[in-house]
Amino acid sequence: MTYEIKELSQLNEGMLLEVEAGNKKLVVARVDGDVYAISAKCTHLGCSLAEGELRGLVLKCPCHGSEFSIVDGTVLSWVGEWPKILSNITKTLGLSKDLKTYQVLEKDGKYYIDI
């Protein structure tokens, strides 16, 4: 299902914005002119990623510092305070979960998200 996201016209470069598409809450970000959409809740404890910190294509969760790629949702760092070795172990054991990403389409100046 494809949903028009009218709020994307308000999205400036480097910003995060929580939007709703159907019954899903998503976070959208604009980086280098491209728009990305990911799940709105961190896969660790469900914190709102719209309150997170965006650095380039990396989104940091405001609660425990987990970092995700906004391009493909992969976990880059699981629970930021943990030493790197623990982060790697949790990923290897399948305890850290990637975010779901959604395709953003632009047509005639309007933006759509495919769910």
C-alpha distance (Angstrom), angle and dihedral (degrees) to the residues before:
residue distance angle dihedral
M1 . . .
T2 3.80 . .
Y3 3.81 123.0 .
E4 3.79 129.4 -167.7
I5 3.79 110.9 -127.5
K6 3.79 106.6 -155.8
E7 3.81 93.1 179.1
L8 3.81 90.8 70.0
S9 3.79 89.9 80.8
Q10 3.84 85.4 69.1
L11 3.80 93.7 51.4
N12 3.80 112.4 109.7
E13 3.79 125.8 -164.2
G14 3.82 112.4 -71.6
M15 3.81 94.2 11.7
L16 3.80 130.2 127.9
L17 3.78 121.1 -143.9
E18 3.80 130.5 -179.4
V19 3.80 113.1 -137.1
E20 3.77 136.9 170.1
A21 3.79 124.0 -126.4
G22 3.77 112.1 -177.4
N23 3.79 104.2 -44.2
K24 3.81 94.9 -27.1
K25 3.79 126.4 99.9
L26 3.79 112.4 -144.7
V27 3.77 138.2 177.2
V28 3.78 117.0 -133.9
A29 3.79 126.8 -164.1
R30 3.79 134.5 -175.2
V31 3.82 115.8 -144.2
D32 3.80 123.5 170.3
G33 3.81 89.4 -14.6
D34 3.83 94.0 -54.7
V35 3.81 121.1 113.4
Y36 3.81 121.4 -141.5
A37 3.82 130.0 -170.9
I38 3.80 126.2 -159.7
S39 3.80 138.7 163.7
A40 3.80 111.5 -69.4
K41 3.81 96.6 -134.5
C42 3.79 128.3 68.6
T43 3.80 112.5 -116.6
H44 3.82 90.8 -134.1
L45 3.82 103.4 63.1
G46 3.80 103.8 -17.6
C47 3.81 97.6 -102.2
S48 3.79 117.8 164.4
L49 3.79 109.8 -94.0
A50 3.81 90.4 -163.1
E51 3.82 84.9 76.9
G52 3.81 91.2 51.4
E53 3.77 130.7 105.1
L54 3.80 120.1 -100.4
R55 3.80 116.9 -152.3
G56 3.77 110.0 175.3
L57 3.79 106.4 -56.8
V58 3.82 93.8 -18.4
L59 3.80 122.8 95.6
K60 3.80 117.9 -160.8
C61 3.81 119.2 -155.3
P62 3.81 112.0 -123.2
C63 3.82 94.0 -140.3
H64 3.80 107.8 53.8
G65 3.78 105.1 -4.0
S66 3.81 100.7 -107.6
E67 3.81 109.6 162.1
F68 3.80 126.9 -144.8
S69 3.79 136.3 -176.0
I70 3.80 109.2 -117.2
V71 3.81 88.6 -155.2
D72 3.80 98.3 63.5
G73 3.83 104.9 -2.3
T74 3.80 96.1 -116.3
V75 3.78 119.5 155.9
L76 3.80 108.5 -110.8
S77 3.80 96.3 175.6
W78 3.80 124.6 8.4
V79 3.81 115.0 -145.6
G80 3.79 99.2 -10.3
E81 3.79 97.3 -136.7
W82 3.78 91.8 60.7
P83 3.79 119.2 95.3
K84 3.81 112.6 -101.3
I85 3.82 91.6 -108.7
L86 3.84 91.9 60.0
S87 3.79 90.6 46.7
N88 3.82 89.6 52.9
I89 3.82 92.5 47.0
T90 3.82 93.0 51.8
K91 3.80 89.8 49.6
T92 3.82 92.1 48.5
L93 3.82 91.0 49.3
G94 3.81 90.8 49.1
L95 3.80 93.4 -115.8
S96 3.80 94.5 124.2
K97 3.78 115.1 70.1
D98 3.80 128.5 -150.2
L99 3.79 120.5 -129.8
K100 3.78 121.8 -109.0
T101 3.80 113.1 -112.8
Y102 3.79 128.5 -156.0
Q103 3.78 131.2 -152.6
V104 3.80 116.0 -111.5
L105 3.79 116.9 -153.2
E106 3.81 126.4 -166.2
K107 3.79 119.5 -156.6
D108 3.80 126.2 167.6
G109 3.80 91.6 -16.6
K110 3.82 93.2 -52.3
Y111 3.80 124.9 111.2
Y112 3.78 127.4 -138.2
I113 3.79 133.0 -175.3
D114 3.77 120.9 -150.0
I115 3.81 111.9 -141.3
